Amino acid sequence: MGAEFVMLSLTPLVIGVLAALACALPGNFLLLRRQALIGDAISHVVLPGIVVAFLLSGRVAAVPMMLGAGGAALVSVALIEVIRRLGRIEPGAAMGVVFTAMFAGGVLLLEQSAASGVHLDVQHALYGNLESLIWLDGDGWGALLDGQALSGLPPELTRMAVVALAVVLFTAVFWRALVIATFDEGFARTLGLPVRALSLALVAVAAMAAVAAFDAVGSIIVIAMFICPPAAARLMTDRMGGQVAWSVGFATLSAILGYVLAGYGPLWLGYESAVSAAGMIATVSGVILALAALAGPRRRGIAPM
């Protein structure tokens, strides 16, 4: 059982946890800034970047598409900020304008270019397949100390580990500035903090986390992790540090419990086939949010922790 777990389940589980954490951390600040749907916006705007990446590279491959999707995501978040500030409109309205325009532009570009004759499966860009990220060289726990076996780890694991580490470092380094700018932009400006640069950096980090997770775990988990763990954590505490800690715990629990239930839940109920791990992880995160809304300290009138 140990060898089977290491080979078939360890790496998908770790990748799922890393993706959940990478999205949940910036999700806390986006939620408080009323920009929680930025992950959904990014999932719409990556199409033109994917098409451009194909036209430039001439092939359907993960790396060019990731780069193209990342470029499109960064352009989109910059446009959202520009429209929101210059037009003085709500963030939700700015997001709606940008992601519908970019998605429509991507469809037009796809149909009018050489890419129209190529099957660009959305699975390559939006829908990951977490269950397929197995470690064929992981024939037991001893493989964790075997350099040759470690070289066979799925590349998605390395990408998600690097991105998750970058998100953690960004949050830790700019923690004080992010908290002040999130709760009171005017006060942050009086302190001389670069509020606009911080806002752009936050959405850029969120875009980086979302795009990196798309190839590995799919947009379903990305959108759910940006919203559900931070929203559930918000119902548990009034302190920013506590909210981040709760969101990390909820994200980790969702990834682990969702993956286990996806593989073994149907078997426990008498069915022969498993279900999508991404869908189950998102479902578990939604259930946690529902429980927090129904029985959390803020809902029951208890002093938040």
N, C-alpha and C positions, 0 to 999 in steps of 0.2 A: 504493500500500500504506500510506503514511503517513496519508493522509486516512481510509482505511478503518479503520485501527487506532485513530485518535483518536476516530472517531465510534462504533465498535462495541465496542471492547475496552478503551480506556483507563479510562473511568469504572468499569466493572464490576471491573476489576483493582484500581484504587485503593480502591474500596469494600471489596473482599474483604480487602485487606491491612490497612486500617484496622480492620475488624471483628475480624480475627485478632489484631491487636496489642491492641485494647481488651479482649479476653477473656483473652489469654495473660498480661498483666501482673498482674491480680488473681489469676489462676489459680495463680501461683507460691505466693502466701501461702495460698490456700485448700487447695492440695495439701499443704503442710506442716502445716496445721491439721486435716487429715483431713476437709475439707469440699469436696473436688473435685467432688462431684456436685451442688453447689448450682445449677449451670446446668441440669441435668436437672430438678431440683425446680422451678425457675422456669418451665420449659417446660410443666409440669403445672398450675401454680397460676394462670396468666394467664387461664384460661377465665372464672372468675367476674368478673374485671375487664373482660373484653371484653364480656360480656353486660350488665353494669351500664352500661358506656359506651354500648352501643347503646340501652338503655332510656332513658338520660338524653338522648342526642342525637337519637334517632329515625332514625339513618341508619348505614349501613355505610361508614365512612370511616377512613382511615389515622390521622389525628391523634387523634380520640376513642379509637380502639382502642389506640393506643400509650399514651395517658394512662391508660386503664383498666388495661391490662396492667402498666404501671409501678407503679400504685398497688397492684395485687394482689401484685406481686412484692415490694414493700417491706413489705407486711403479712406476707407469708409468711416473709421472712427475720427479721423481728422476732419472729414466733411461734416460729420454730425456735430462736432464741437464748433466748427465755423458757422454752420447754419443756426445752431442754438444761440450762439453769442451775438452774431450780427443781426439775425432776425428776431432775437429776443422772444423765442417761442419755447414751449415746453420740450424737454428732452425726448419724450415719447413721439411728439410730432416730427422732430428732426430725424429721429431714427426711421420713422415711417417713410419720410420723403427719400432718405438716402438708400435704404435697403430695397425698396420697391424699384427705384430708378436703376440701381446697379444690377439687380436681378433681371429686370427687363432688358437692360443693355447687354447683359451676358447672354440672354436668350437670342437677341438679335445678332450678336457677334457669332454665336454658335451656328446659327442658321445661314448666315451670309458669308461664312468663311470656309476654308478647307476642312475645318473640324466637323462640319455638318455630316460628312460621310463616315465619321469614326464613331464607334460606340463608346462614349464617355460614361461609363457606368457610375452612377452616383455613389456606389459603395466605395470607390477609390477616393472620393473627396469628402463625403458626408457620413456614410454609414460604415463604421468600423466593424470588424468581426473579431471580437475579443477572444472567443473560444479557439480561434485558429492560431493564436500567438503562443504556441507551445515551444518547449525547449527540448529538442530531439536528443541533444547530448547530455541532458540531465538525467542520468540513470540512477540517481540516489543523492542523498544529502552530501556525500563526499564530492560530488561534482562542483559544489560551491567553492572548493579549494583547488580545483583542477583548472589551470590556466587554459589548456586546450579546449576543455568543455565550456568554459566561460566565453570563449571566442565565438561560440555558436549561439549565444543568447539572441533573441529577436531584436533587431535594431530599434523597434518601437520602444523597448524598455530603456535603452540608452537615451533616446530622444526625450521621453517623458521624464526620466530622472534629471536630466540637465535642465529642462524647462521648470520642473517643480522646484529644483534648487534655486534657480534664478528668481522665481516668484517669491520664495521664502526670503531670500536675501534682499530683494526689493522691498518687501513688506517690513523687514527688520530695520533696514537702513533708513527708510523714509517714514517710519511709524509715526513719530510725533507730528511731522509736517502733514501727513495724510489725515490723521485724526483731526487736527485743527482745521485744515482746509475743508474737510468733509462736513463738519458741524457748523463752522462759521467762516465763510470765505472773507467777509469784511475784516474780521479780526486777524485772519491769516495775512491779509494784505498789509495791515498796519504793522505786523511783525516783519515785513519784508520777505515773506515767503513767495516763491514763484507759483502762484495758484494755477495759472493757465498751463504752465509746463507740467505741474504735478497732475493736473487733470488729464492732459494728453498722455503722460507717461502711464497713468493708471489704465486707461483704456487700451493703450498699446500693449501693456503686459497682459491684460485680459484677452486681447486678440491673439497674442502669442500663445497663451495657454490653450485657447479654444482651437486654434489651427493645429497645434501639435497633437491635441487629443482627438481631432477628427479622424486622422488616419488610423489611430489605434483603437479607439473605443466608440467612435461615432457621435453624431450631433445630439442624439437622444440624451446620453449621459451629460454631455457638455452643458446643454441648456438646463437640465435638471439640477446639476451641481452648482451652477451659477446662482440659482434661486433658492432651492429647497433647504439645504443646510444653513445658509445665512438667515433665511426667513424663520426657520425653526429656532435657531439660536437667538434671534431677536426677541422671541417670545419667552426666553428663559432668563434673560438678564438685561440690565440697563447699562452695564459697563462694557466698554469697547473691548478690553482685553478678555473679559469673560465671554463675550459674543464670539470672538475669533476662536477661543478654545472650544466652545460648544460646537461651532460650525465644523472645526477640524474633526472632533469626535463623531459628529453626525455623518460627515462625509465618509470617514473611514468605516463606520458601522454600515452605512448604506452599501459601500463597495463590497465588503466582505460578506455581509448577510445576503445581499442580492445575488452575488455570484454563487454562493452555496445553495440558495433556494432555487436558482435557475437550473442547476444541475441535478439536485436531489429532491426538490419539492415535488415535481411530477411523479417521481418514482415512489415517494412516500404516499401519494394519493392513488397509486395503482396504474399510472400511465407509463408507457415505455420510452417516450421521447422527452428530452429536455426542452427548455424554452430559451429564448434569447437572454443572454446575461445582461446586455445593455438595457433591454427593456425592464428586466426584473430589478436591476440596480436603481433605475429611475423610479420604478414603482415603490420600492422600499423607501427611497428618499421622500416621496410624496406621502407615504403612510406616516413617516416620522413627523413630517410637517403637520399633518392632520392631527396627530396625537398631541403635538405641542400646542396647536391651536385650541384643542378641546380641553386639555388638562395641564397646560403649562402654568407657571406661577403668575404670569401677567393675566391669563384667562380666568384664574380662580381667585384673583384679588389678593394673592400672597405677595409679599415683598420680593421682587426679583433678586436673584443671586448675583 
